[in-house]
Amino acid sequence: MRTGQVYYKNQLAGVLSQMDNGTFNFSYDEKWFNDTNKPAISLTFPKTKMEFQLSTLFPFFFNLIPEGVNKRLICSIKRIDLDDYFGILLEVAGGDTIGAVKIIRMK
C-alpha cells in the first residue's frame, strides 16, 4: 500500500491511498470532516461522505500529474514507470502545485 497525506491550503484534509489490490481510497481527516468551516477539497469529494473508493486514480488527483515532456522528464529522472500515475503524483504533488491541494508521501 502507498499513501499520501492530502493538504488543502497547507492544512491536513485527508489521506489518499493505493491499496495492494490497486484500488484507491480517499478519506477525509476526521477533524477536517467534522469542522463545518472547512470546505470540501473538490466538488467530487463532497463532505457528505467521509470515504471514497475507486478502481482507478480519482480524476481530481490524476489532473495534478504533469503531461508530455514534463511527465517523461520526471519519470526518467526519478525512475518511475510512465503508467505509475500514483507514483508520479506522490513525487510531484508535494511541491508547487496548481491550486490549493498538495499530497505528501507518507513513509
MMTF fields as JSON, N, C-alpha, C and O atoms, coordinates in Angstrom:
{
  "mmtfVersion": "1.0.0",
  "mmtfProducer": "UNKNOWN",
  "numBonds": 427,
  "numAtoms": 428,
  "numGroups": 107,
  "numChains": 1,
  "numModels": 1,
  "chainsPerModel": [1],
  "groupsPerChain": [107],
  "chainIdList": ["A"],
  "bondAtomList": [4, 2, 8, 6, 12, 10, 16, 14, 20, 18, 24, 22, 28, 26, 32, 30, 36, 34, 40, 38, 44, 42, 48, 46, 52, 50, 56, 54, 60, 58, 64, 62, 68, 66, 72, 70, 76, 74, 80, 78, 84, 82, 88, 86, 92, 90, 96, 94, 100, 98, 104, 102, 108, 106, 112, 110, 116, 114, 120, 118, 124, 122, 128, 126, 132, 130, 136, 134, 140, 138, 144, 142, 148, 146, 152, 150, 156, 154, 160, 158, 164, 162, 168, 166, 172, 170, 176, 174, 180, 178, 184, 182, 188, 186, 192, 190, 196, 194, 200, 198, 204, 202, 208, 206, 212, 210, 216, 214, 220, 218, 224, 222, 228, 226, 232, 230, 236, 234, 240, 238, 244, 242, 248, 246, 252, 250, 256, 254, 260, 258, 264, 262, 268, 266, 272, 270, 276, 274, 280, 278, 284, 282, 288, 286, 292, 290, 296, 294, 300, 298, 304, 302, 308, 306, 312, 310, 316, 314, 320, 318, 324, 322, 328, 326, 332, 330, 336, 334, 340, 338, 344, 342, 348, 346, 352, 350, 356, 354, 360, 358, 364, 362, 368, 366, 372, 370, 376, 374, 380, 378, 384, 382, 388, 386, 392, 390, 396, 394, 400, 398, 404, 402, 408, 406, 412, 410, 416, 414, 420, 418, 424, 422],
  "bondOrderList": [1, 1, 1, 1, 1, 1, 1, 1, 1, 1, 1, 1, 1, 1, 1, 1, 1, 1, 1, 1, 1, 1, 1, 1, 1, 1, 1, 1, 1, 1, 1, 1, 1, 1, 1, 1, 1, 1, 1, 1, 1, 1, 1, 1, 1, 1, 1, 1, 1, 1, 1, 1, 1, 1, 1, 1, 1, 1, 1, 1, 1, 1, 1, 1, 1, 1, 1, 1, 1, 1, 1, 1, 1, 1, 1, 1, 1, 1, 1, 1, 1, 1, 1, 1, 1, 1, 1, 1, 1, 1, 1, 1, 1, 1, 1, 1, 1, 1, 1, 1, 1, 1, 1, 1, 1, 1],
  "groupList": [{"groupName": "MET", "atomNameList": ["N", "CA", "C", "O"], "elementList": ["N", "C", "C", "O"], "formalChargeList": [0, 0, 0, 0], "bondAtomList": [1, 0, 2, 1, 3, 2], "bondOrderList": [1, 1, 2], "singleLetterCode": "M", "chemCompType": "L-PEPTIDE LINKING"}, {"groupName": "ARG", "atomNameList": ["N", "CA", "C", "O"], "elementList": ["N", "C", "C", "O"], "formalChargeList": [0, 0, 0, 0], "bondAtomList": [1, 0, 2, 1, 3, 2], "bondOrderList": [1, 1, 2], "singleLetterCode": "R", "chemCompType": "L-PEPTIDE LINKING"}, {"groupName": "THR", "atomNameList": ["N", "CA", "C", "O"], "elementList": ["N", "C", "C", "O"], "formalChargeList": [0, 0, 0, 0], "bondAtomList": [1, 0, 2, 1, 3, 2], "bondOrderList": [1, 1, 2], "singleLetterCode": "T", "chemCompType": "L-PEPTIDE LINKING"}, {"groupName": "GLY", "atomNameList": ["N", "CA", "C", "O"], "elementList": ["N", "C", "C", "O"], "formalChargeList": [0, 0, 0, 0], "bondAtomList": [1, 0, 2, 1, 3, 2], "bondOrderList": [1, 1, 2], "singleLetterCode": "G", "chemCompType": "PEPTIDE LINKING"}, {"groupName": "GLN", "atomNameList": ["N", "CA", "C", "O"], "elementList": ["N", "C", "C", "O"], "formalChargeList": [0, 0, 0, 0], "bondAtomList": [1, 0, 2, 1, 3, 2], "bondOrderList": [1, 1, 2], "singleLetterCode": "Q", "chemCompType": "L-PEPTIDE LINKING"}, {"groupName": "VAL", "atomNameList": ["N", "CA", "C", "O"], "elementList": ["N", "C", "C", "O"], "formalChargeList": [0, 0, 0, 0], "bondAtomList": [1, 0, 2, 1, 3, 2], "bondOrderList": [1, 1, 2], "singleLetterCode": "V", "chemCompType": "L-PEPTIDE LINKING"}, {"groupName": "TYR", "atomNameList": ["N", "CA", "C", "O"], "elementList": ["N", "C", "C", "O"], "formalChargeList": [0, 0, 0, 0], "bondAtomList": [1, 0, 2, 1, 3, 2], "bondOrderList": [1, 1, 2], "singleLetterCode": "Y", "chemCompType": "L-PEPTIDE LINKING"}, {"groupName": "LYS", "atomNameList": ["N", "CA", "C", "O"], "elementList": ["N", "C", "C", "O"], "formalChargeList": [0, 0, 0, 0], "bondAtomList": [1, 0, 2, 1, 3, 2], "bondOrderList": [1, 1, 2], "singleLetterCode": "K", "chemCompType": "L-PEPTIDE LINKING"}, {"groupName": "ASN", "atomNameList": ["N", "CA", "C", "O"], "elementList": ["N", "C", "C", "O"], "formalChargeList": [0, 0, 0, 0], "bondAtomList": [1, 0, 2, 1, 3, 2], "bondOrderList": [1, 1, 2], "singleLetterCode": "N", "chemCompType": "L-PEPTIDE LINKING"}, {"groupName": "LEU", "atomNameList": ["N", "CA", "C", "O"], "elementList": ["N", "C", "C", "O"], "formalChargeList": [0, 0, 0, 0], "bondAtomList": [1, 0, 2, 1, 3, 2], "bondOrderList": [1, 1, 2], "singleLetterCode": "L", "chemCompType": "L-PEPTIDE LINKING"}, {"groupName": "ALA", "atomNameList": ["N", "CA", "C", "O"], "elementList": ["N", "C", "C", "O"], "formalChargeList": [0, 0, 0, 0], "bondAtomList": [1, 0, 2, 1, 3, 2], "bondOrderList": [1, 1, 2], "singleLetterCode": "A", "chemCompType": "L-PEPTIDE LINKING"}, {"groupName": "SER", "atomNameList": ["N", "CA", "C", "O"], "elementList": ["N", "C", "C", "O"], "formalChargeList": [0, 0, 0, 0], "bondAtomList": [1, 0, 2, 1, 3, 2], "bondOrderList": [1, 1, 2], "singleLetterCode": "S", "chemCompType": "L-PEPTIDE LINKING"}, {"groupName": "ASP", "atomNameList": ["N", "CA", "C", "O"], "elementList": ["N", "C", "C", "O"], "formalChargeList": [0, 0, 0, 0], "bondAtomList": [1, 0, 2, 1, 3, 2], "bondOrderList": [1, 1, 2], "singleLetterCode": "D", "chemCompType": "L-PEPTIDE LINKING"}, {"groupName": "PHE", "atomNameList": ["N", "CA", "C", "O"], "elementList": ["N", "C", "C", "O"], "formalChargeList": [0, 0, 0, 0], "bondAtomList": [1, 0, 2, 1, 3, 2], "bondOrderList": [1, 1, 2], "singleLetterCode": "F", "chemCompType": "L-PEPTIDE LINKING"}, {"groupName": "GLU", "atomNameList": ["N", "CA", "C", "O"], "elementList": ["N", "C", "C", "O"], "formalChargeList": [0, 0, 0, 0], "bondAtomList": [1, 0, 2, 1, 3, 2], "bondOrderList": [1, 1, 2], "singleLetterCode": "E", "chemCompType": "L-PEPTIDE LINKING"}, {"groupName": "TRP", "atomNameList": ["N", "CA", "C", "O"], "elementList": ["N", "C", "C", "O"], "formalChargeList": [0, 0, 0, 0], "bondAtomList": [1, 0, 2, 1, 3, 2], "bondOrderList": [1, 1, 2], "singleLetterCode": "W", "chemCompType": "L-PEPTIDE LINKING"}, {"groupName": "PRO", "atomNameList": ["N", "CA", "C", "O"], "elementList": ["N", "C", "C", "O"], "formalChargeList": [0, 0, 0, 0], "bondAtomList": [1, 0, 2, 1, 3, 2], "bondOrderList": [1, 1, 2], "singleLetterCode": "P", "chemCompType": "L-PEPTIDE LINKING"}, {"groupName": "ILE", "atomNameList": ["N", "CA", "C", "O"], "elementList": ["N", "C", "C", "O"], "formalChargeList": [0, 0, 0, 0], "bondAtomList": [1, 0, 2, 1, 3, 2], "bondOrderList": [1, 1, 2], "singleLetterCode": "I", "chemCompType": "L-PEPTIDE LINKING"}, {"groupName": "CYS", "atomNameList": ["N", "CA", "C", "O"], "elementList": ["N", "C", "C", "O"], "formalChargeList": [0, 0, 0, 0], "bondAtomList": [1, 0, 2, 1, 3, 2], "bondOrderList": [1, 1, 2], "singleLetterCode": "C", "chemCompType": "L-PEPTIDE LINKING"}],
  "groupTypeList": [0, 1, 2, 3, 4, 5, 6, 6, 7, 8, 4, 9, 10, 3, 5, 9, 11, 4, 0, 12, 8, 3, 2, 13, 8, 13, 11, 6, 12, 14, 7, 15, 13, 8, 12, 2, 8, 7, 16, 10, 17, 11, 9, 2, 13, 16, 7, 2, 7, 0, 14, 13, 4, 9, 11, 2, 9, 13, 16, 13, 13, 13, 8, 9, 17, 16, 14, 3, 5, 8, 7, 1, 9, 17, 18, 11, 17, 7, 1, 17, 12, 9, 12, 12, 6, 13, 3, 17, 9, 9, 14, 5, 10, 3, 3, 12, 2, 17, 3, 10, 5, 7, 17, 17, 1, 0, 7],
  "groupIdList": [1, 2, 3, 4, 5, 6, 7, 8, 9, 10, 11, 12, 13, 14, 15, 16, 17, 18, 19, 20, 21, 22, 23, 24, 25, 26, 27, 28, 29, 30, 31, 32, 33, 34, 35, 36, 37, 38, 39, 40, 41, 42, 43, 44, 45, 46, 47, 48, 49, 50, 51, 52, 53, 54, 55, 56, 57, 58, 59, 60, 61, 62, 63, 64, 65, 66, 67, 68, 69, 70, 71, 72, 73, 74, 75, 76, 77, 78, 79, 80, 81, 82, 83, 84, 85, 86, 87, 88, 89, 90, 91, 92, 93, 94, 95, 96, 97, 98, 99, 100, 101, 102, 103, 104, 105, 106, 107],
  "secStructList": [7, 3, 3, 3, 3, 3, 3, 3, 6, 6, 3, 3, 3, 3, 3, 3, 3, 3, 7, 6, 6, 1, 7, 3, 3, 3, 3, 3, 7, 2, 2, 2, 2, 2, 7, 6, 6, 1, 7, 7, 1, 1, 6, 6, 1, 7, 6, 6, 7, 1, 3, 3, 3, 3, 1, 1, 7, 7, 2, 2, 2, 2, 6, 6, 1, 7, 7, 2, 2, 2, 2, 2, 2, 2, 2, 2, 2, 2, 6, 7, 7, 6, 6, 7, 2, 2, 2, 2, 2, 2, 2, 2, 6, 6, 1, 1, 7, 1, 1, 1, 3, 3, 3, 3, 3, 7, 7],
  "xCoordList": [0.847, 0.0, 0.893, 1.904, 0.487, 1.18, 0.18, -1.001, 0.675, -0.22, 0.377, 1.587, -0.494, -0.09, -1.098, -2.304, -0.585, -1.46, -1.872, -1.046, -3.147, -3.689, -3.863, -4.568, -3.201, -3.272, -4.057, -3.909, -4.892, -5.634, -5.208, -5.426, -4.601, -4.054, -3.166, -3.263, -2.299, -1.298, -1.883, -1.198, -3.129, -3.728, -4.156, -4.718, -3.882, -4.229, -5.731, -6.518, -6.121, -7.535, -7.92, -9.082, -6.952, -7.297, -6.115, -4.966, -6.422, -5.405, -5.844, -6.998, -4.894, -5.123, -4.234, -3.03, -4.817, -4.054, -4.319, -5.422, -3.28, -3.443, -3.28, -2.224, -4.321, -4.308, -3.502, -3.211, -3.151, -2.367, -3.082, -2.43, -4.405, -5.158, -5.309, -5.955, -4.719, -4.736, -5.838, -5.82, -6.802, -7.869, -7.353, -6.32, -8.097, -7.713, -8.774, -9.972, -8.308, -9.197, -8.807, -7.624, -9.796, -9.573, -10.491, -11.681, -9.952, -10.789, -10.386, -9.206, -11.401, -11.157, -10.584, -10.937, -9.701, -9.242, -10.462, -11.292, -10.573, -11.76, -11.982, -13.114, -10.916, -11.068, -11.541, -12.396, -10.981, -11.387, -12.857, -13.632, -13.222, -14.586, -15.613, -16.682, -15.284, -16.231, -16.267, -17.171, -15.315, -15.278, -16.135, -15.761, -17.256, -18.175, -17.619, -18.153, -16.568, -15.941, -14.948, -14.525, -14.575, -13.626, -14.386, -15.379, -13.918, -14.62, -14.262, -13.294, -15.049, -14.674, -13.458, -13.345, -12.544, -11.356, -11.693, -10.924, -12.836, -13.271, -14.771, -15.325, -15.413, -16.827, -17.043, -18.126, -16.018, -16.127, -15.912, -16.089, -15.532, -15.374, -16.195, -15.633, -17.528, -18.365, -18.198, -17.945, -18.345, -18.19, -19.433, -19.588, -20.298, -21.44, -21.024, -21.772, -19.828, -19.303, -17.842, -17.106, -17.415, -16.066, -15.053, -13.885, -15.483, -14.559, -15.067, -16.266, -14.105, -14.402, -13.474, -12.328, -13.961, -13.142, -13.407, -14.529, -12.321, -12.427, -11.369, -10.31, -11.655, -10.697, -9.525, -8.5, -9.656, -8.571, -8.312, -9.102, -7.212, -6.902, -8.013, -8.421, -8.488, -9.565, -9.17, -8.044, -10.077, -9.757, -9.229, -8.339, -9.758, -9.288, -7.786, -7.072, -7.303, -5.881, -5.073, -3.945, -5.651, -4.976, -4.619, -3.57, -5.486, -5.259, -4.14, -3.786, -3.588, -2.423, -1.111, -0.048, -1.183, 0.014, 0.431, -0.413, 1.73, 2.181, 1.994, 1.838, 2.015, 1.82, 3.023, 3.903, 3.038, 4.009, 5.454, 5.852, 6.237, 7.679, 7.963, 8.876, 7.205, 7.441, 7.258, 8.049, 6.222, 5.971, 7.113, 7.629, 7.5, 8.579, 9.893, 10.634, 10.183, 11.41, 11.415, 12.408, 10.324, 10.224, 10.366, 11.082, 9.684, 9.755, 11.171, 11.627, 11.858, 13.226, 14.166, 14.958, 14.078, 14.969, 14.695, 15.628, 13.434, 13.055, 12.892, 12.62, 13.062, 12.932, 11.554, 11.427, 10.54, 9.151, 8.573, 8.798, 7.834, 7.162, 6.168, 5.469, 6.095, 5.181, 3.714, 2.901, 3.375, 1.995, 1.722, 0.608, 2.717, 2.545, 2.055, 2.804, 0.799, 0.239, 0.318, 0.608, 0.064, 0.114, 1.553, 1.788, 2.511, 3.917, 4.342, 5.057, 3.898, 4.2, 3.549, 4.18, 2.294, 1.574, 2.294, 2.471, 2.711, 3.406, 4.74, 5.206, 5.339, 6.632, 6.491, 7.322, 5.46, 5.392, 4.379, 4.532, 3.371, 2.28, 2.557, 1.674, 3.753, 4.088, 4.739, 4.96, 5.046, 5.715, 4.762, 3.666, 5.188, 4.419, 3.365, 3.67, 2.13, 1.05, 0.112, 0.089, -0.647, -1.667, -2.849, -3.344, -3.29, -4.416, -3.975, -2.812, -4.917, -4.709, -4.321, -4.056, -4.282, -4.079, -2.641, -2.074, -2.074, -0.765, -0.911, -1.765, -0.066, -0.051, 1.378, 2.31, 1.54, 2.847, 2.907, 2.074, 3.904, 4.082, 4.259, 5.025, 3.544, 3.713, 4.697, 4.594, 5.61, 6.621, 6.217, 6.95],
  "yCoordList": [-1.177, 0.0, 1.241, 1.303, 2.223, 3.516, 4.582, 4.519, 5.559, 6.539, 7.941, 8.126, 8.911, 10.315, 11.109, 10.879, 12.044, 12.948, 14.074, 14.629, 14.402, 15.439, 16.718, 16.743, 17.77, 19.062, 20.04, 20.077, 20.828, 21.888, 23.192, 23.393, 24.076, 25.337, 25.075, 25.753, 24.069, 23.692, 23.149, 23.136, 22.704, 22.059, 20.644, 20.429, 19.686, 18.292, 18.142, 18.449, 17.666, 17.486, 16.016, 15.667, 15.142, 13.74, 12.897, 13.338, 11.674, 10.7, 10.021, 9.62, 9.903, 9.197, 7.965, 8.067, 6.805, 5.551, 4.717, 4.708, 4.019, 2.976, 1.654, 1.373, 0.858, -0.408, -1.438, -1.234, -2.533, -3.586, -4.197, -4.712, -4.145, -4.692, -3.672, -3.962, -2.48, -1.466, -0.431, 0.564, -0.637, 0.347, 1.561, 1.506, 2.647, 3.889, 4.299, 4.146, 4.82, 5.317, 6.75, 7.067, 7.602, 8.921, 9.028, 8.732, 9.449, 9.686, 11.007, 11.333, 11.743, 12.993, 12.712, 11.724, 13.588, 13.573, 13.853, 14.695, 13.175, 13.303, 14.745, 15.228, 15.425, 16.824, 17.71, 18.575, 17.492, 18.286, 18.019, 18.948, 16.758, 16.365, 16.958, 17.403, 16.959, 17.421, 18.934, 19.456, 19.641, 21.104, 21.694, 21.621, 22.265, 22.789, 24.009, 24.397, 24.609, 25.749, 25.328, 26.152, 24.051, 23.548, 23.097, 22.377, 23.521, 23.15, 21.739, 21.139, 21.237, 20.015, 20.365, 21.493, 19.409, 19.713, 19.785, 20.335, 19.234, 19.214, 18.933, 18.357, 19.341, 19.017, 17.51, 17.014, 16.786, 15.332, 14.604, 13.389, 15.349, 14.783, 15.594, 16.26, 15.544, 16.336, 15.861, 14.686, 16.798, 16.452, 15.771, 15.699, 15.283, 14.496, 13.041, 12.242, 12.717, 11.352, 11.449, 12.304, 10.587, 10.684, 9.886, 10.267, 8.778, 7.927, 7.673, 7.544, 7.608, 7.362, 6.266, 6.169, 5.445, 4.37, 4.299, 4.499, 4.004, 3.885, 2.901, 2.768, 2.221, 1.226, 1.88, 1.232, 3.144, 3.891, 5.157, 5.523, 5.815, 7.058, 8.074, 8.28, 8.693, 9.675, 10.768, 11.264, 11.149, 12.178, 13.476, 14.104, 13.886, 15.112, 15.048, 16.018, 13.912, 13.769, 13.512, 13.985, 12.77, 12.499, 13.805, 13.903, 14.795, 16.062, 16.898, 17.944, 16.463, 17.138, 16.631, 17.189, 15.58, 14.968, 15.753, 16.094, 16.041, 16.733, 15.849, 14.632, 16.49, 15.768, 15.957, 16.778, 15.183, 15.357, 15.284, 14.388, 16.241, 16.265, 16.34, 15.671, 17.135, 17.254, 15.91, 15.545, 15.192, 13.875, 12.921, 12.232, 12.88, 11.971, 12.311, 11.411, 13.582, 14.006, 13.588, 13.052, 13.83, 13.436, 11.928, 11.445, 11.186, 9.723, 9.227, 8.276, 9.85, 9.454, 9.746, 8.89, 10.938, 11.333, 10.521, 10.073, 10.333, 9.643, 8.137, 7.42, 7.655, 6.233, 5.674, 4.67, 6.374, 5.986, 5.545, 6.199, 4.453, 3.986, 5.041, 5.638, 5.28, 6.283, 6.009, 6.933, 4.748, 4.376, 4.329, 4.001, 4.65, 4.652, 6.027, 6.818, 6.287, 7.609, 7.999, 9.15, 7.053, 7.38, 7.667, 8.572, 6.913, 7.179, 8.56, 9.268, 8.943, 10.283, 11.339, 12.333, 11.119, 12.056, 12.259, 13.393, 11.165, 11.277, 12.006, 12.649, 11.904, 12.548, 14.048, 14.825, 14.463, 15.869, 16.721, 17.942, 16.14, 16.938, 17.444, 18.031, 17.231, 17.752, 19.109, 19.75, 19.549, 20.832, 21.902, 22.062, 22.618, 23.732, 23.209, 22.898, 23.111, 22.606, 23.744, 24.798, 23.518, 24.481, 24.267, 23.148, 25.316, 25.198, 25.044, 25.264, 24.664, 24.651, 23.283, 23.167, 22.248, 20.881, 20.409, 20.587, 19.801, 19.141, 17.738, 17.48, 16.835, 15.471, 15.158, 15.234, 14.805, 14.499, 13.005, 12.458, 12.349, 10.902, 10.561, 11.212, 9.539, 9.014, 7.846, 6.997, 7.815, 6.743, 5.59, 4.606],
  "zCoordList": [0.0, 0.0, 0.0, 0.699, -0.804, -0.814, -0.394, -0.735, 0.35, 0.939, 0.891, 1.018, 0.708, 0.78, 1.589, 1.51, 2.365, 3.099, 2.163, 1.439, 2.186, 1.311, 2.134, 3.143, 1.672, 2.342, 1.482, 0.261, 2.142, 1.484, 2.142, 3.337, 1.358, 1.877, 3.097, 4.12, 2.953, 3.958, 5.261, 6.284, 5.239, 6.405, 6.013, 4.939, 6.897, 6.611, 6.417, 7.312, 5.231, 4.912, 4.811, 5.018, 4.493, 4.333, 3.919, 3.952, 3.526, 3.135, 1.839, 1.688, 0.905, -0.353, -0.357, -0.123, -0.621, -0.591, -1.831, -2.378, -2.258, -3.267, -2.528, -1.961, -2.541, -1.824, -2.619, -3.797, -1.971, -2.613, -3.817, -4.725, -3.834, -4.975, -6.106, -7.114, -5.951, -6.999, -6.883, -7.609, -5.986, -5.823, -5.048, -4.379, -5.158, -4.498, -3.492, -3.726, -2.371, -1.331, -0.995, -0.869, -0.854, -0.266, 0.924, 0.823, 2.05, 3.218, 3.853, 3.984, 4.239, 4.938, 6.319, 6.964, 6.76, 8.139, 9.02, 8.675, 10.12, 10.97, 11.438, 11.44, 11.83, 12.285, 11.141, 11.332, 9.943, 8.781, 8.456, 8.225, 8.443, 8.084, 9.05, 8.632, 10.332, 11.348, 11.514, 12.167, 10.947, 11.047, 9.922, 8.752, 10.27, 9.256, 8.521, 7.482, 9.041, 8.365, 7.286, 6.476, 7.273, 6.279, 5.035, 5.139, 3.853, 2.619, 2.151, 2.619, 1.237, 0.52, -0.329, -0.808, -0.524, -1.328, -2.808, -3.597, -3.187, -4.583, -4.618, -3.683, -5.693, -5.85, -5.944, -5.633, -6.371, -6.498, -5.17, -5.088, -4.137, -2.791, -1.795, -0.925, -1.916, -1.003, 0.447, 0.711, 1.361, 2.779, 3.353, 4.572, 2.509, 2.968, 3.177, 3.739, 2.72, 2.803, 3.249, 2.757, 4.171, 4.701, 3.879, 3.812, 3.247, 2.499, 1.08, 0.834, 0.161, -1.25, -1.758, -1.32, -2.676, -3.243, -4.744, -5.207, -5.502, -6.951, -7.432, -6.818, -8.521, -9.034, -9.764, -9.978, -10.149, -10.795, -9.988, -9.118, -10.282, -9.586, -9.848, -10.991, -8.796, -8.913, -9.911, -9.862, -10.812, -11.805, -11.193, -11.766, -10.048, -9.388, -9.137, -9.393, -8.636, -8.348, -9.622, -9.754, -10.546, -11.823, -12.535, -13.172, -12.425, -13.099, -12.48, -13.023, -11.371, -10.775, -11.368, -11.095, -12.177, -12.765, -14.008, -14.836, -14.143, -15.36, -16.586, -16.481, -17.752, -19.01, -19.924, -19.663, -20.993, -22.071, -21.634, -20.889, -22.11, -21.85, -20.359, -19.875, -19.625, -18.183, -17.474, -16.604, -17.849, -17.251, -17.587, -16.707, -18.842, -19.257, -18.557, -18.162, -18.402, -17.739, -16.272, -15.78, -15.583, -14.171, -14.029, -13.152, -14.894, -14.823, -15.099, -14.464, -16.023, -16.344, -15.178, -14.783, -14.638, -13.541, -12.277, -11.611, -11.95, -10.706, -10.885, -9.922, -12.129, -12.428, -12.046, -11.346, -12.54, -12.313, -13.643, -14.661, -13.65, -14.855, -15.328, -14.509, -16.622, -17.177, -16.846, -16.824, -16.59, -16.272, -14.769, -14.36, -13.94, -12.484, -12.04, -11.468, -12.314, -12.055, -10.586, -10.262, -9.703, -8.275, -7.849, -7.048, -8.37, -8.064, -8.525, -7.816, -9.719, -10.237, -9.351, -8.992, -9.002, -8.146, -6.823, -6.378, -6.193, -4.911, -5.053, -4.113, -6.215, -6.442, -6.677, -6.207, -7.393, -7.81, -7.045, -7.009, -6.445, -5.871, -4.463, -3.838, -3.957, -2.637, -2.698, -1.67, -3.905, -4.08, -4.546, -4.01, -5.533, -6.065, -7.031, -8.183, -6.563, -7.399, -7.794, -7.157, -8.837, -9.222, -8.285, -8.149, -7.655, -6.745, -5.307, -4.967, -4.475, -3.033, -2.473, -1.277, -3.311, -2.829, -3.063, -4.141, -2.018, -2.103, -1.539, -0.69, -2.023, -1.496, -1.065, -1.866, 0.204, 0.767, 1.034, 1.755, 0.444, 0.61, 2.098, 2.81, 2.546, 3.898, 3.818, 2.933, 4.713, 4.695, 5.561, 5.661]
}
